[in-house]
Amino acid sequence: MADNLKRRIRYHKGRYKGFTARYNVTQLVYYELHPDRKSASKRERQLKNLVRRKKEALVNKFNPNWKDLYDNLD
C-alpha cells in the first residue's frame, strides 16, 4: 500500500535491499487504486492470502503481456 505509487516503485527499483533485491523484483505488473487507506489495506490482506495461480490470473487479466507499468504511472 502506498500513497504515491510512482515514488514507492522508484524507491524499490534497485535501491531497496530487502524483498525486492532478494527476489530480483524489477517490474510493476499489477496495481489497484482505492479511495481510502482502509479499503486498500483490506484488499492488500486479501491479495496476500491468495495462492500464486490466483495472483497470476489477476495479473494476466490486468496486464496480459506482463509489461512494466511503472513508466505509465502519472
Secondary structure, 3 states (H helix, E strand, C coil): CCCCHHHHHHHHCCCCCCHHHHCCCCCCCCCCCCCCHHHHHHHHHHHHCCCHHHHHHHHHHHCCCCCCCHHHCC
